[in-house]
Amino acid sequence: MSQDRATAPKSKPLRAAATDARVSAIALAVIMLYAAMLFGGYFQHLWILDAAGHPVVNDFIVFWVAAHLALKGAALAAYDAHRQHMAELAAIGHTYRQVLGWSYPPLFLLIVILPAQLPYVSAFLLWCGVTLALYALTIAAIAKRATAFMIACAMPWALVEFMLGQNGFLTAAVIGMALLQLEKRPIVGGLLLGFLSYKPQFGILFPLALAAGGYWRAFGWAAFGTLVWNGLAAAVFGFESYVAFFHALSNAADTHLVRSDLGWNKLQSVYGLVRELGAPATAAWAMQALVSATAALAVIVVWKSRNTAFELKAALLPIAILLATPYVLYYDAPVLAVAGAFLFRHRGFDRFELSLMAATAPFLLSPFLPGFAVVPGALVASVAMGFIAIRRLQAQPAYNFAYAG
């Protein structure tokens, strides 16, 4: 009997190790499947390069062309839809109808000019590989579990990121690392949040969270970082580049939120869903405003509570960000991995939570399943993750509002 008692405590770590091994094996199989699909697409001239050796039309070509314009001293041309499009045509070697404009702040030009120093294929693979590593390492660091690295790489959005060459990995890494550093290293966390200004719609709720929680040092450093990072970009590309950016941003809002040249189903927001269902813009904006206000209020209430675990606060914020912005696309979904990692850091997922996440899997696979193509999978997953976070918050002690100091 005493021997059984001595060995009992060891059984739980052993079971956890066995579970991690099984999960890692499944994740590795999924990753290998993704790799096979990408290699197959490459050799069939459907991914990165076409049969003529020209870049395939995807999102990364926009980054690469804009960066090359900036390297030639013509950063302002990237914000001119016609000149950017002509440069893309020259790189791709054939015409195409869709106009892939550049509407990122000049700060993002500073980032993408680094891989643009290389030939296109090398630049594409370097961009995807480095940002994937940053994202997966961040998720593993938050979850405090090495297995989380493999899980992060096996999520459906990882394949989409590699297909498009987008910046979702980088955005998730910046948000995750900023939240991870917030309590012990507010200077680092604040500077990272300032860096996030390359994607301004994803920073809209951070000031509310920091102010409600009393993280004033991080708040100040975030404001300082925003000025410094963008000031550096303005010094490199000229202050006129920011004037051009705001003009291009206005055009992009008209393209994606008024006319929706991409299609309403591509927007992973309440606004996009309501428009896809045929409602007029006023109704869609009203619904989006209601959801955005609710998300902002939830962030203020939760972050102001002294009795709420920081892991739950950090999990709720990325979810609220995705729900609050009307312009969110599927490639932004890696931010949900940050929320999931903080939820796991809080405690392991129970059966109900695992079942709910499993139920969202078909929706996360929506880019690859014709029957689900019209369903905003990232929105469904955001709602499901939000439900899990709220369910856990309800189990917390009664809220006691006080600043973190």
Salt bridges, closest charged atoms under 4 A:
ASP20 OD1 - ARG145 NH1 2.81
GLU88 OE1 - HIS85 ND1 3.99
ASP254 OD2 - ARG259 NH1 2.35
ASP261 OD2 - ARG259 NH2 2.98
ASP332 OD1 - LYS199 NZ 2.68
ASP350 OD2 - ARG347 NH2 3.56
ASP350 OD2 - ARG391 NH1 2.91
GLU353 OE2 - ARG347 NH2 3.23
GLU353 OE2 - ARG391 NH1 3.32
GLU353 OE1 - ARG392 NH2 2.86
